[in-house]
Amino acid sequence: MTEGESKTTSRRGRVLVGKVGLDGHDRGAKVVARALRDAGFEVIYTGLHQTPDMIVNAAIQEDVDIVGLSILSGAHNTLVPKVLAGLKAQGAGDVAVFVGGIIPDGDLPALQAAGVAAVFTPGASLDSIVTQVRKWLNERGIGLVTESASDH
């Protein structure tokens, strides 16, 4: 490469999709995980019945950029803040966390105040979720990165 040329490299964003709590309904989480994978993201699916600590540990071990939590049990006001606090305690407070599932409108302000980046309720399109994940990654400089030859 000559002086002034640049090369483009890319890193796929890493997204953890998890089912926290005792909720055993994972079809929606699997559909979202597949849509994100099909959109080009690297997706880690944790499976059912994860504790907040298990989600945090997986996010740290997998070095993810974003965590998506699916909750249909109604325990979002308890479980989501524990995941957010755990990420922060582990030095990963910059990992964006989104929630999908049955979340009453009245609970949205508290989740957002706790640090949830977005909540996707029933009826949210897969395109809207993929678009939002792409936006968060772009804001963090993940995606196409241009390096000039003089940087080497």
C-alpha positions in Angstrom: 0.0 0.0 0.0 1.4 3.4 -0.9 1.4 6.5 1.3 -2.1 8.0 1.6 -3.9 4.9 0.5 -6.4 3.4 2.9 -7.7 -0.1 3.5 -11.1 -1.0 4.8 -11.5 -3.7 7.4 -14.7 -4.8 9.1 -15.6 -6.4 12.4 -19.0 -7.9 12.8 -20.9 -6.6 15.8 -21.3 -9.2 18.6 -24.8 -9.5 20.1 -25.8 -11.7 23.0 -29.5 -12.7 23.1 -30.6 -14.2 26.4 -33.6 -15.4 28.3 -33.2 -14.3 31.9 -35.4 -15.7 34.6 -37.8 -18.7 34.7 -39.7 -17.8 31.5 -39.6 -20.8 29.2 -40.9 -19.1 26.0 -38.0 -18.6 23.7 -39.5 -18.6 20.2 -39.3 -14.8 19.9 -35.7 -14.7 21.2 -34.7 -17.3 18.7 -36.4 -15.4 15.8 -34.6 -12.2 16.8 -31.3 -14.0 17.2 -31.7 -15.5 13.7 -32.7 -12.1 12.2 -29.6 -10.5 13.7 -27.4 -13.4 12.4 -28.9 -13.2 9.0 -28.2 -9.4 9.0 -24.5 -10.2 9.4 -24.0 -9.9 13.2 -22.3 -12.5 15.3 -24.9 -13.8 17.7 -24.5 -15.7 20.9 -27.7 -17.2 22.2 -27.6 -18.3 25.9 -30.7 -20.4 26.0 -33.4 -20.6 28.6 -33.4 -20.0 32.4 -30.4 -17.8 32.7 -29.7 -15.8 35.9 -28.6 -12.2 35.6 -25.1 -13.2 36.6 -25.0 -15.9 33.9 -26.0 -13.3 31.3 -23.3 -10.8 32.6 -20.6 -13.5 32.6 -21.5 -14.7 29.1 -21.5 -11.1 27.9 -18.0 -10.5 29.4 -16.6 -13.8 28.2 -17.9 -13.3 24.7 -16.8 -9.7 24.6 -20.2 -8.6 23.2 -21.2 -5.1 22.1 -24.9 -5.5 22.8 -27.1 -7.6 25.0 -30.7 -8.4 24.1 -32.9 -9.8 26.8 -36.3 -11.5 26.1 -38.7 -11.4 29.1 -42.3 -12.5 29.0 -42.7 -13.4 32.7 -43.2 -9.9 34.1 -40.0 -10.0 36.0 -38.3 -7.3 33.9 -38.3 -4.7 36.7 -36.2 -7.0 38.9 -34.1 -8.9 36.4 -33.0 -6.2 33.9 -31.6 -3.8 36.5 -29.5 -6.7 37.9 -28.1 -7.4 34.5 -27.3 -3.7 34.0 -25.7 -3.4 37.4 -23.7 -6.6 36.8 -22.3 -5.3 33.5 -21.4 -2.0 35.1 -19.7 -3.8 38.0 -17.6 -5.8 35.5 -16.5 -2.7 33.6 -18.9 -3.3 30.7 -21.4 -0.5 31.4 -20.9 0.7 27.9 -22.6 -2.5 26.5 -26.0 -1.5 25.1 -28.9 -3.5 26.5 -32.2 -3.9 24.8 -35.3 -5.7 26.1 -38.0 -7.5 24.2 -41.2 -9.0 25.4 -44.3 -8.2 27.3 -43.5 -4.8 28.9 -46.3 -2.6 30.1 -46.1 1.0 28.9 -46.0 2.2 32.5 -42.7 0.3 33.1 -40.9 1.8 30.2 -39.7 5.0 31.9 -38.1 3.0 34.8 -36.3 0.7 32.4 -35.0 3.5 30.4 -33.9 5.4 33.5 -32.0 2.2 34.6 -30.1 2.3 31.4 -32.0 0.2 28.9 -31.2 1.5 25.4 -34.6 0.3 23.9 -37.6 -1.8 24.5 -39.2 -3.8 21.7 -42.8 -4.9 22.5 -45.0 -7.3 20.6 -45.5 -6.0 17.1 -42.0 -4.6 16.7 -40.6 -5.5 13.3 -37.4 -7.5 12.9 -36.3 -4.7 10.6 -36.7 -2.1 13.3 -34.6 -4.3 15.7 -31.8 -4.9 13.1 -31.8 -1.2 12.2 -31.4 -0.1 15.8 -28.6 -2.6 16.5 -26.8 -1.4 13.4 -27.3 2.2 14.6 -25.8 1.4 18.0 -22.8 -0.3 16.5 -22.2 2.5 14.1 -22.3 5.0 17.0 -19.6 2.9 18.7 -17.4 2.8 15.5 -18.1 -0.9 15.0 -18.6 -1.9 11.4 -16.5 -0.6 8.5 -13.3 1.0 9.9 -11.0 2.9 7.6 -7.3 2.8 8.4 -4.8 4.9 6.5 -1.4 3.5 5.4 0.4 5.9 7.6 -1.2 4.4 10.7 0.9 1.3 10.2 
